Amino acid sequence: MLLKLAWRNIWRNRRRTIITLAAVSFATLLAIGMRGIQLGTYALNYRTIIEQFTSYVQIQPKGFQENPSLNKSFRYTKQLQQILDSIPEVPAYTPRIYADGLISYKDASLGSAIFGIEPQGEIKVTTLLEKIKEGTFIKSDSSNNIVIGITLLENLKAKIGDTVVVLAQGYDGSLGNLKFKIVGAIRMGSKEFDAMAVFMGLKTAQSLLGMYNRINVIAISAKGLSDAPDVKAAVSKKITNPDLRVLLWREVIPELTQLVEFDNVSGIFFLGILIVIVAFGILNTILMSITERFREFGVELAIGMPQLNLVKLVYLETLLITIFGLILGNIIGYGINYYIVQHPIIFGGELTKVYEEYGFLPRLESTLNFIIFLHVSFAVVIISFLSSLYPAYKVYKLEPLKGIRYT
């Protein structure tokens, strides 16, 4: 009976109910659309930065993440390679050396960050090849060819094809130097990185640094962000060396996670304001509805209607309006997110150059993650429940005679 009464009551004033339904629906679809684009674009940026060079999972010596140095290294043995080859969750991996050095061309000498890599391995794990802006990528891990950051190339006042000297302190403390030919310039999107990066073959770097068969990092790829934790877990089970750590990308680049979380908080705050505005709309509708019916409620109380049943009636009316608004908002919100998933928003003109300058793709993506729909719907239901507390309280305190005499 209460449900039937609630249904009839909300349609007494059709215009007001439809306006409230539209407000709930609009807030729901706007929240779902915004969160979908926000989280979808976060995932896009995560993938872009991770796949540029960091990789989804890394194997490092203990303490290397906190204080990188050549002394924190390990042997890249056949046994270790066989272990990684035997893990089905690992699509590809590649070894690396990280070191500091000095690069000189004519009268210019600048500090550099040296990366010893296996070109064929990096192509499988990262998108380094796509970041080449001039020249070509390294073809062999034992050649004396290097690729350097585009800003470093400009600061040296050198060009593709020039010969430079790289000086670095080796693993044993001795100084090593070799001549290299610049075959390419790379732009990663970080000003500091582009002003210091020097990529050379792994074997050449080992020779320069006296590392022999030692490396600092093994970069491991994954099919995507959701698969990375499984890859880490699988590798961790197989790596029994206590001196090695298996790190997820979040642990390797915590600054990126912190930056995105900060932006995420601002997005949640804005959505909170939106939902609160809707709460006031629901409060206004329910309050107006019960105020108009005080005489009716007084009569019902006078003939024996339990006070609690009237409170339940108020909540049922609120719940019906909220549920129908949520259903409509979720359907339209899903459609909007689905469209953006299939047709990402791509920026053009000067905005494209700005995004590419910082290493991001110039587009917005969305996601159909169920958790977005669940969180938004739950938030709207809770705020609707809270907004009906005051109207319900007024009904609960209503006395039969005062209700009948209310004008």
Sequence and secondary structure as in RCSB ss.txt:
>XXXX:A:sequence
MLLKLAWRNIWRNRRRTIITLAAVSFATLLAIGMRGIQLGTYALNYRTIIEQFTSYVQIQPKGFQENPSLNKSFR
YTKQLQQILDSIPEVPAYTPRIYADGLISYKDASLGSAIFGIEPQGEIKVTTLLEKIKEGTFIKSDSSNNIVIGI
TLLENLKAKIGDTVVVLAQGYDGSLGNLKFKIVGAIRMGSKEFDAMAVFMGLKTAQSLLGMYNRINVIAISAKGL
SDAPDVKAAVSKKITNPDLRVLLWREVIPELTQLVEFDNVSGIFFLGILIVIVAFGILNTILMSITERFREFGVE
LAIGMPQLNLVKLVYLETLLITIFGLILGNIIGYGINYYIVQHPIIFGGELTKVYEEYGFLPRLESTLNFIIFLH
VSFAVVIISFLSSLYPAYKVYKLEPLKGIRYT
>XXXX:A:secstr
 HHHHHHHHHTTSHHHHHHHHHHHHHHHHHHHHHHHHHHHHHHHHHHHHIIIII SEEEEETTTTTS  TTS EE
  HHHHHHHHT TT   EEEEEEEEEEEEETTEEEEEEEEEE HHHHHHH  GGGGEEEE     TTSSEEEEEH
HHHHHHT  TT EEEEEEE TTS EEEEEEEEEEEE  S HHHHTTEEEEEHHHHHHHHT TTEESEEEE  SST
TTHHHHHHHHHHH   TTEEEEEHHHH HHHHHHHHHHHHHHHHHHHHHHHHHHHHHHHHHHHHHHHTHHHHHHH
HHTT  HHHHHHHHHHHHHHHHHHHHHHHHHHHHHHHHHHHHS EE  THHHHHHHHTT  SEE     HHHHHH
HHHHHHHHHHHHTHHHHHHHHT  HHHHHH  
